Amino acid sequence: MTNHDSMEPQPSEATLAARGGWAEPFTTRTSSPPVYMTTAFDIESLEQLDAVTGGREKGYIYTRDGNPNHEAFANDVARLEGADAGVVTASGMGALTAVLMAMVQSGDHVLAARVLYGRTGQLLNHMVASFGLKVTYFDVANVDSLKQALTPQTKLCIVESISNPLLEVADLPEIVATLNGIPLLVDSTFGTPCLIRPIEHGATLVWHSVSKYLNGHGDVMAGVVVGPYTLIRKIRAMSSLYGVNTNPFESWLASRGLRTLPLRMERVSQTATQIARFLQTQPQVTRVFYPGLEDHPDFALAQRLLPKGCGGMLAFDLAGGRSAVDSLFRALAHVIPFSPTLADARSTVSYPAGTSHKFMTAAERSEYGIGDGLVRLSIGLEDPADLQSDLTKGLAAIG
């Protein structure tokens, strides 16, 4: 019976418009997960409020604290990584911020691999200057340097499973053994759970920039961290407190991208190996960084820890330095564009000295092996032969 047939008066136009947008309840399940684009969730009573906040009833209250799309994506990543639970954030840096706020305080000591994504180091250095955190950087290839840096105040260690941008492989089992119970946070953005599952090697937490491979289509800004229930609960609380949560639609897009992750990682690993070998033969290239190549310092370690492939990221040095990089990028602009991100469906190039690691001094970059001629190449889903042809033309343009 409609309101027209009822004896009750019809609400005004303003009321009808303000309260509209709802369909009648239905019982059939959607074939694709819905997007819960809502700021908050309606509560029927104070009794229900107490039940939801107390964990006795499944429900949500405010999207900054939790949303079905957040939970679906975080749980999927946790299952892929072999973790108990996860929390999704506004970016990879948001995930790191929530972890640090949950795990360390002023005066605590953090160990970090010396070659990390530049913004990771920048955040750690900011916390040293502004919050009294103590940070020591160590050579991930030299576990003795890690052992020597340990102190009674060490509360956390941070490494990348495959480093950005030099593709170093972290010996996670050896690092875990050396830490002897100190929590290990692994940024596995380059590795993904399809290539390596750090928790199986003893890591405590695994962290990803979702904007990269987990989504894989260059249209999401999000981060995720997974690990044990008790720790994730603290991290989720910090994510809400500091407002670094993501939104429902980003989580929904990330979930959609995640469904093809195994197929994409297999493809880019195969193509990257082929392209890395091709680049080794080019006269303009002085060195190629890819752990699937026999001359990479971590080749044997990669064979052990990355048996399914080494991923789609590689780097190479050009003899002509910055000017050679500029010539290459101009020549490639319409086929393999310069884009300061990675892991899109299309291949892209980037310039670490001017983007991800520009916050380092020139001396620091030189010490870490990030020269002015270093190019980072993110392999996409194109035909390998087309990529090789494009790179051949681009390198020929260097002169």
C-alpha positions in Angstrom: 0.0 0.0 0.0 1.4 3.4 -1.0 1.1 6.6 0.9 -1.5 7.7 -1.6 -3.7 4.9 -0.5 -3.0 5.4 3.2 -5.0 7.6 5.5 -1.8 9.1 6.9 -0.7 12.4 5.4 2.0 12.4 2.7 5.4 13.8 3.9 6.5 17.1 2.3 8.7 17.2 -0.7 11.7 18.2 1.5 11.2 15.2 3.7 10.7 12.8 0.9 13.9 14.0 -0.9 16.0 14.0 2.3 15.0 10.5 3.3 15.1 8.9 -0.2 17.5 6.6 -2.0 16.6 3.4 -0.4 15.3 0.2 -2.1 13.1 -2.4 -0.4 15.0 -5.1 1.5 15.8 -8.2 -0.7 17.2 -11.7 -0.1 19.3 -12.4 -3.3 23.0 -11.9 -3.0 24.8 -9.5 -5.3 27.2 -11.2 -7.7 29.8 -8.5 -7.2 30.4 -7.0 -3.7 28.6 -3.7 -3.2 30.3 -0.4 -2.3 29.3 0.8 1.1 29.6 4.5 0.4 28.5 5.8 3.8 30.0 8.0 6.4 28.2 6.2 9.2 25.8 3.4 10.1 22.4 3.8 11.7 22.0 2.4 15.2 18.5 1.2 16.3 19.0 1.5 20.0 21.5 2.1 22.8 21.4 -1.6 23.4 22.5 -2.2 19.9 25.2 0.5 20.2 26.6 -1.3 23.3 26.4 -4.7 21.5 28.3 -3.5 18.4 31.0 -1.5 20.3 31.4 -4.5 22.7 31.9 -7.0 19.9 28.8 -9.0 20.7 27.0 -8.0 17.5 28.5 -7.7 14.1 28.1 -4.2 12.9 29.8 -0.8 12.0 29.3 2.7 13.4 31.6 5.2 11.6 33.6 4.6 8.5 36.8 6.0 9.9 36.7 3.2 12.4 35.5 0.5 10.0 33.5 -0.3 6.9 32.6 -3.6 5.2 34.8 -2.7 2.2 37.8 -2.0 4.4 37.3 -5.3 6.2 36.8 -7.3 3.0 40.0 -6.1 1.4 42.1 -6.3 4.6 40.9 -9.8 5.3 41.7 -11.0 1.8 45.2 -9.7 2.0 45.6 -11.2 5.4 44.6 -14.6 4.1 47.0 -14.3 1.1 49.8 -13.4 3.5 49.0 -16.1 6.1 48.2 -13.4 8.7 45.4 -13.2 11.3 44.0 -9.9 10.4 44.7 -6.6 8.6 43.9 -2.9 8.4 43.6 -0.8 5.3 44.8 2.8 5.3 44.8 5.9 3.0 48.3 5.1 1.6 51.3 2.9 2.2 52.7 5.8 4.2 49.5 5.9 6.2 50.0 2.2 7.1 53.6 2.9 8.2 52.4 5.9 10.3 49.8 3.7 12.1 52.3 1.0 12.8 54.9 3.4 14.2 52.3 5.1 16.4 51.1 1.7 17.7 54.6 0.2 18.3 57.1 2.9 19.3 57.4 6.0 21.4 60.0 8.7 22.3 63.3 7.1 23.2 62.7 3.8 21.5 65.1 2.5 18.9 64.2 1.4 15.4 66.4 -0.5 13.0 65.8 0.1 9.3 67.5 -1.2 6.1 69.6 1.6 4.6 68.1 1.3 1.1 64.3 1.8 1.5 61.7 3.7 -0.3 62.8 7.3 0.2 59.7 8.5 2.0 60.0 5.7 4.5 63.4 7.0 5.5 62.1 10.6 5.4 59.3 9.7 7.9 61.7 7.9 10.2 64.1 10.9 10.1 61.2 13.2 10.9 60.3 11.2 13.9 63.9 11.3 15.1 63.9 15.1 14.8 60.4 15.8 16.1 59.6 12.9 18.5 62.9 11.7 19.9 62.8 8.3 18.1 66.2 6.7 17.6 66.9 5.1 14.2 69.9 3.1 13.0 70.2 2.2 9.3 72.0 -1.1 8.5 73.1 -2.9 5.4 70.5 -5.6 4.7 73.2 -7.6 2.9 75.3 -7.7 6.0 73.5 -9.2 9.0 76.5 -8.6 11.2 75.7 -4.8 10.9 72.2 -5.6 12.1 73.5 -7.5 15.1 75.9 -4.7 16.0 73.1 -2.1 15.9 70.8 -3.9 18.3 70.2 -2.2 21.7 68.0 -3.0 24.7 65.8 -0.1 23.4 65.2 -1.7 20.0 61.5 -2.1 19.5 61.1 -2.6 15.7 63.0 -3.5 12.6 61.9 -2.4 9.1 63.1 -4.0 5.8 61.8 -4.5 2.3 61.4 -8.0 0.9 62.7 -6.7 -2.4 64.2 -3.2 -2.1 63.3 -0.1 -3.9 65.0 0.8 -6.2 68.1 -1.6 -6.3 66.1 -4.9 -6.0 68.1 -6.2 -3.1 66.6 -9.3 -1.5 66.3 -9.4 2.3 67.4 -12.7 3.9 64.3 -12.7 6.1 65.0 -16.0 8.0 68.5 -14.8 9.0 67.2 -11.3 9.9 64.5 -12.9 12.1 67.0 -15.1 13.8 69.3 -12.2 14.5 66.5 -10.1 15.9 65.7 -12.8 18.4 62.1 -11.8 19.1 62.2 -8.1 18.2 59.2 -7.5 15.8 60.0 -7.3 12.1 57.9 -5.2 9.7 58.4 -6.1 6.1 57.4 -3.8 3.2 56.6 -6.4 0.6 55.1 -4.1 -2.0 57.5 -5.4 -4.7 57.2 -9.0 -3.6 53.5 -9.5 -3.0 52.2 -12.7 -1.4 52.3 -14.4 -4.7 56.2 -14.3 -4.7 57.0 -14.3 -1.0 55.1 -14.5 2.3 57.3 -12.9 4.9 55.2 -14.2 7.9 56.1 -17.7 6.9 59.8 -16.7 7.3 59.1 -15.3 10.8 58.1 -11.6 10.1 55.6 -10.1 12.5 53.9 -7.6 10.2 53.7 -7.3 6.4 52.9 -3.9 4.8 52.0 -2.9 1.3 51.4 0.2 -0.8 48.1 -1.1 -2.2 48.4 1.5 -5.0 51.0 -0.8 -6.6 50.6 -4.5 -7.3 47.8 -5.4 -5.0 45.5 -3.1 -7.0 47.6 -3.2 -10.2 45.7 -0.7 -12.3 47.1 2.7 -11.3 43.8 4.1 -10.0 43.9 3.5 -6.2 45.7 5.3 -3.3 45.7 3.0 -0.3 47.9 1.0 2.1 47.5 -2.2 4.1 49.3 -3.9 7.0 48.6 -7.4 8.2 49.7 -9.5 11.2 48.6 -10.9 14.5 45.1 -9.9 15.9 46.4 -8.2 19.0 48.8 -6.0 17.2 46.4 -5.2 14.3 43.8 -4.1 16.8 46.3 -1.5 18.1 47.3 -0.4 14.6 43.6 -0.1 13.6 43.0 2.2 16.6 45.9 4.4 15.6 44.7 4.5 12.0 41.4 5.8 13.2 42.9 8.2 15.8 45.3 9.8 13.3 42.7 9.7 10.5 44.8 7.7 8.0 42.0 5.4 7.0 41.0 5.0 3.4 37.6 5.3 1.9 35.1 2.5 0.9 35.5 3.0 -2.9 39.3 2.8 -2.8 39.0 -0.5 -0.9 36.4 -1.8 -3.3 38.7 -1.0 -6.3 41.6 -2.6 -4.5 39.6 -5.8 -3.9 38.7 -5.9 -7.6 42.3 -5.6 -8.6 43.4 -8.2 -6.1 41.4 -10.9 -7.9 43.9 -11.0 -10.8 47.1 -10.6 -8.7 48.5 -14.1 -9.2 48.0 -13.9 -13.0 49.6 -10.5 -13.1 52.6 -11.4 -11.0 53.4 -14.5 -13.0 53.2 -12.5 -16.2 55.4 -9.5 -15.1 58.0 -11.9 -13.6 58.4 -13.7 -16.9 58.5 -10.5 -18.9 60.9 -8.7 -16.5 63.4 -11.6 -16.7 63.3 -11.4 -20.5 63.7 -7.6 -20.6 66.5 -7.6 -18.0 68.5 -10.0 -20.1 67.9 -7.8 -23.2 69.1 -4.7 -21.3 72.3 -6.5 -20.4 73.2 -6.6 -24.1 72.6 -2.9 -24.8 75.8 -0.7 -25.0 74.1 2.3 -23.4 73.4 0.3 -20.2 76.3 -0.2 -17.8 74.5 -2.4 -15.2 71.1 -4.1 -14.7 69.6 -4.6 -11.3 67.3 -7.7 -11.2 67.6 -10.5 -8.7 66.6 -13.1 -11.4 69.9 -12.4 -13.2 72.9 -14.6 -12.4 75.2 -11.6 -11.8 72.9 -10.0 -9.2 74.5 -10.3 -5.7 71.3 -11.8 -4.3 70.7 -14.3 -7.1 71.2 -17.4 -4.9 69.1 -15.9 -2.2 66.4 -15.1 -4.7 66.3 -18.6 -6.0 65.7 -19.8 -2.4 63.2 -17.2 -1.2 61.5 -16.2 -4.5 61.1 -19.6 -6.3 58.0 -18.3 -8.2 59.8 -15.4 -9.7 61.4 -12.1 -8.9 58.6 -9.7 -9.8 58.1 -7.0 -12.4 60.5 -4.3 -11.1 64.0 -3.8 -12.4 66.5 -1.0 -12.6 69.5 -0.1 -14.9 72.3 2.4 -15.1 72.9 4.6 -18.1 76.4 5.6 -18.9 75.4 9.1 -19.8 73.9 10.0 -16.4 71.0 12.4 -16.0 71.2 13.7 -19.6 70.9 10.2 -21.0 68.0 9.5 -18.7 66.2 12.6 -20.0 66.8 11.6 -23.6 65.5 8.1 -22.9 62.4 9.4 -21.2 61.6 11.8 -23.9 61.9 9.1 -26.5 59.7 6.7 -24.5 57.1 9.2 -23.5 54.2 7.9 -25.6 54.9 4.2 -25.1 56.6 3.7 -21.7 55.9 7.0 -19.9 57.8 8.5 -17.0 55.4 8.1 -14.1 56.5 8.4 -10.4 54.7 5.2 -9.4 54.9 1.6 -10.4 52.9 -1.7 -10.9 50.3 -0.3 -13.3 48.9 -2.6 -16.1 51.1 -0.5 -18.5 54.9 -0.3 -18.2 56.4 2.9 -16.8 59.8 4.3 -16.0 60.9 6.4 -13.1 63.9 8.4 -11.9 64.7 7.5 -8.3 67.2 10.4 -7.9 64.5 12.9 -8.7 61.4 11.2 -7.3 61.3 8.4 -4.6 64.8 9.2 -3.3 65.1 12.9 -4.0 64.9 13.6 -0.3 68.4 12.0 0.2 71.5 14.1 -0.3 73.5 13.4 -3.4 76.2 11.9 -1.2 73.7 9.5 0.5 72.3 8.4 -2.9 75.8 7.8 -4.2 76.7 5.8 -1.1 73.7 3.6 -1.5 74.3 3.1 -5.3 71.5 5.4 -6.6 73.3 7.3 -9.3 72.2 10.1 -11.6 71.9 7.5 -14.4 69.7 5.1 -12.6 66.4 4.2 -14.2 63.7 2.2 -12.5 61.5 0.2 -14.9 58.1 -1.2 -13.9 57.1 -4.0 -16.3 53.4 -4.1 -17.2 51.2 -6.5 -19.1 52.3 -5.7 -22.7 53.7 -8.1 -25.1 57.4 -8.5 -24.2 58.4 -8.2 -27.9 56.7 -4.8 -28.1 58.5 -3.6 -24.9 61.8 -4.7 -26.2 61.2 -2.9 -29.5 60.2 0.3 -27.6 63.3 0.2 -25.4 65.5 -0.4 -28.4 64.3 2.7 -30.0 64.4 4.7 -26.8 68.0 3.7 -26.0 69.0 4.5 -29.6 67.8 8.1 -29.1 70.3 8.7 -26.3 73.0 9.4 -28.9 
